[in-house]
Amino acid sequence: MENHQADRNSPQWQWEQQLIQAYYDYRYLKLLDPLYDEFQHWKEGDRTHEAITSFIHEVHRQMAELHNLFGNNRKWLLTLIQLDEDWFQKWLAAHPAPPGVEITPPLGEP
């Protein structure tokens, strides 16, 4: 148990956790910002009840998929995040990995 706790205090684990949290925020905002916009259009009378209901159901379906993504094994999740190359490379430039972190090379690179 102490080893598990020590792992959580390691620079590697902390960096990975920051990566997961940042990606979580990015993906959720990517889904919820358009929903917010649709609600604003609906409130202004520019969307029908049927249109907003349909949009809500689609976002709910996508949220369930996202929930499943973040429920994956941590190592697999870290690999999947790195495969979102545009987002990950920008994040990585601002948050360099500590020693010992294996970075998945961008697709097309050996």
Residue frames relative to the residue before (quaternion, step in Angstrom):
aa qw qx qy qz dx dy dz
M 1.0000 0.0000 0.0000 0.0000 0.00 0.00 0.00
E 0.6451 0.5172 -0.3296 0.4557 3.57 0.96 -0.78
N 0.6174 0.5428 -0.3499 0.4491 3.59 1.03 -0.73
H 0.6335 0.5260 -0.3297 0.4618 3.56 1.00 -0.83
Q 0.6620 0.4914 -0.3002 0.4798 3.57 0.97 -0.88
A 0.6335 0.5191 -0.3344 0.4664 3.60 0.98 -0.78
D 0.6099 0.5505 -0.3493 0.4506 3.57 1.01 -0.76
R 0.6638 0.5157 -0.3023 0.4495 3.58 0.96 -0.85
N 0.6902 0.4572 -0.2746 0.4891 3.57 1.17 -0.49
S 0.5089 0.6568 -0.4243 0.3600 3.59 1.24 -0.14
P 0.6025 -0.5635 0.4175 0.3811 3.60 -1.13 0.57
Q 0.6205 0.5510 -0.3431 0.4400 3.57 1.05 -0.76
W 0.6873 0.4765 -0.2892 0.4657 3.60 0.80 -1.00
Q 0.6463 0.5252 -0.3180 0.4531 3.59 0.97 -0.88
W 0.6513 0.5072 -0.3108 0.4712 3.60 0.98 -0.87
E 0.6476 0.5144 -0.3116 0.4678 3.58 0.95 -0.90
Q 0.6551 0.5114 -0.3155 0.4580 3.59 0.96 -0.83
Q 0.6286 0.5186 -0.3283 0.4776 3.58 1.03 -0.76
L 0.6314 0.5322 -0.3204 0.4641 3.57 1.02 -0.83
I 0.6684 0.4954 -0.3013 0.4658 3.58 0.84 -0.97
Q 0.6753 0.4966 -0.2995 0.4557 3.59 0.86 -0.92
A 0.6589 0.5042 -0.3145 0.4612 3.58 0.93 -0.85
Y 0.6732 0.4835 -0.2993 0.4727 3.57 0.96 -0.82
Y 0.5846 0.5657 -0.3478 0.4662 3.56 1.11 -0.74
D 0.6752 0.4888 -0.2882 0.4713 3.57 0.85 -1.00
Y 0.6432 0.5367 -0.3129 0.4475 3.58 0.93 -0.93
R 0.7195 0.4519 -0.2625 0.4574 3.58 0.74 -1.04
Y 0.6589 0.4944 -0.3218 0.4667 3.60 0.96 -0.75
L 0.6500 0.4995 -0.3238 0.4723 3.60 0.95 -0.77
K 0.6097 0.5603 -0.3417 0.4444 3.55 1.08 -0.74
L 0.7003 0.4287 -0.2619 0.5071 3.59 1.12 -0.62
L 0.7576 0.4376 -0.2240 0.4293 3.56 0.84 -0.96
D 0.5725 0.5895 -0.3973 0.4085 3.62 1.06 -0.49
P 0.6708 0.4666 -0.3219 0.4782 3.64 0.86 -0.78
L 0.6057 0.5404 -0.3576 0.4617 3.60 1.08 -0.64
Y 0.6236 0.5307 -0.3260 0.4725 3.57 0.99 -0.84
D 0.6577 0.5085 -0.3042 0.4651 3.58 0.92 -0.92
E 0.6518 0.5147 -0.3148 0.4595 3.58 0.96 -0.85
F 0.6307 0.5202 -0.3335 0.4694 3.58 1.02 -0.75
Q 0.6304 0.5263 -0.3336 0.4629 3.58 1.02 -0.75
H 0.6527 0.4965 -0.3100 0.4811 3.59 0.97 -0.85
W 0.6422 0.5186 -0.3209 0.4644 3.57 0.99 -0.81
K 0.6536 0.5214 -0.3055 0.4555 3.57 0.94 -0.92
E 0.6893 0.4659 -0.2649 0.4874 3.58 1.10 -0.75
G 0.5574 -0.6314 0.3787 0.3836 3.59 1.28 -0.07
D 0.5181 0.6630 -0.3985 0.3650 3.58 1.27 0.18
R 0.7325 0.3019 -0.2052 0.5747 3.62 1.26 -0.08
T 0.4326 -0.6738 0.5336 0.2724 3.53 -1.13 0.69
H 0.6504 -0.4864 0.4006 0.4242 3.54 -1.31 0.25
E 0.6410 0.5319 -0.3257 0.4474 3.56 0.99 -0.81
A 0.6599 0.5121 -0.3109 0.4535 3.58 0.96 -0.87
I 0.6881 0.4613 -0.3028 0.4713 3.60 0.85 -0.87
T 0.6203 0.5342 -0.3434 0.4603 3.60 1.03 -0.70
S 0.6466 0.5110 -0.3135 0.4717 3.57 0.95 -0.84
F 0.6507 0.5112 -0.3121 0.4667 3.57 0.97 -0.87
I 0.6322 0.5314 -0.3270 0.4593 3.59 0.97 -0.85
H 0.6667 0.5030 -0.3087 0.4552 3.59 0.87 -0.90
E 0.6513 0.5067 -0.3200 0.4654 3.60 0.98 -0.80
V 0.6536 0.4918 -0.3154 0.4811 3.59 0.94 -0.83
H 0.6226 0.5373 -0.3425 0.4542 3.59 1.00 -0.75
R 0.6404 0.5155 -0.3203 0.4706 3.59 0.97 -0.82
Q 0.6810 0.4804 -0.2841 0.4740 3.57 0.92 -0.91
M 0.6114 0.5394 -0.3473 0.4632 3.60 1.09 -0.66
A 0.6271 0.5255 -0.3360 0.4667 3.59 1.02 -0.76
E 0.6388 0.5120 -0.3220 0.4754 3.60 0.99 -0.79
L 0.6597 0.5036 -0.3037 0.4679 3.56 0.97 -0.84
H 0.6118 0.5416 -0.3359 0.4686 3.55 1.04 -0.78
N 0.6522 0.5051 -0.3082 0.4739 3.57 0.97 -0.83
L 0.6129 0.5535 -0.3442 0.4468 3.59 1.00 -0.80
F 0.7441 0.4091 -0.2306 0.4752 3.57 0.78 -1.00
G 0.5934 0.5462 -0.3687 0.4622 3.59 1.27 -0.02
N 0.4642 0.6923 -0.4343 0.3416 3.59 1.28 -0.05
N 0.6874 -0.4228 0.4054 0.4293 3.50 -1.40 0.23
R 0.5850 -0.6308 0.3838 0.3357 3.59 -0.89 0.96
K 0.6689 0.5009 -0.3114 0.4525 3.60 0.84 -0.94
W 0.6535 0.5021 -0.3037 0.4781 3.59 0.96 -0.86
L 0.6393 0.5295 -0.3185 0.4577 3.58 0.96 -0.86
L 0.6490 0.5154 -0.3180 0.4604 3.59 0.95 -0.85
T 0.6396 0.5069 -0.3185 0.4822 3.59 1.05 -0.74
L 0.6551 0.5159 -0.3152 0.4531 3.60 0.90 -0.89
I 0.6337 0.5273 -0.3339 0.4570 3.58 0.96 -0.83
Q 0.6783 0.4995 -0.2987 0.4485 3.58 0.90 -0.89
L 0.6177 0.5492 -0.3460 0.4439 3.59 1.18 -0.45
D 0.5702 0.4941 -0.3933 0.5253 3.59 1.29 -0.13
E 0.1762 -0.8884 0.4116 0.1009 3.51 0.73 1.26
D 0.6584 0.5115 -0.3412 0.4341 3.62 0.79 -0.88
W 0.6886 0.4651 -0.2827 0.4792 3.54 0.83 -1.00
F 0.6934 0.5039 -0.2915 0.4245 3.57 0.78 -1.04
Q 0.6630 0.5092 -0.3263 0.4412 3.62 0.85 -0.85
K 0.6311 0.5089 -0.3324 0.4819 3.61 1.04 -0.71
W 0.6640 0.4968 -0.3049 0.4683 3.58 0.92 -0.91
L 0.6567 0.5287 -0.3054 0.4427 3.57 0.93 -0.94
A 0.6214 0.5487 -0.3452 0.4399 3.60 1.01 -0.76
A 0.7254 0.4095 -0.2314 0.5025 3.58 1.06 -0.72
H 0.7711 0.2360 -0.1126 0.5805 3.60 1.26 -0.42
P 0.1367 -0.8288 0.5360 0.0841 3.61 0.39 1.17
A 0.5014 -0.6622 0.4769 0.2876 3.54 -1.06 0.80
P 0.4541 -0.6623 0.5137 0.3022 3.57 -1.04 0.71
P 0.6667 -0.4770 0.3630 0.4429 3.59 -1.21 0.29
G 0.7536 0.3854 -0.2929 0.4447 3.54 -1.07 0.82
V 0.5999 0.5451 -0.3678 0.4557 3.58 1.24 -0.26
E 0.2795 -0.7506 0.5764 0.1619 3.55 -0.84 1.00
I 0.1829 -0.7718 0.6039 0.0785 3.55 -0.73 1.13
T 0.4105 -0.6861 0.5449 0.2524 3.55 -0.93 0.95
P 0.4110 -0.7101 0.4977 0.2815 3.62 -0.68 0.99
P 0.5844 -0.5718 0.4275 0.3857 3.61 -1.06 0.66
L 0.5954 -0.5532 0.4341 0.3886 3.58 -1.13 0.63
G 0.7572 0.3470 -0.2683 0.4841 3.54 -0.97 0.81
E 0.6618 0.4113 -0.3141 0.5424 3.57 1.29 -0.11
P 0.5072 -0.6653 0.4473 0.3162 3.59 -0.98 0.77
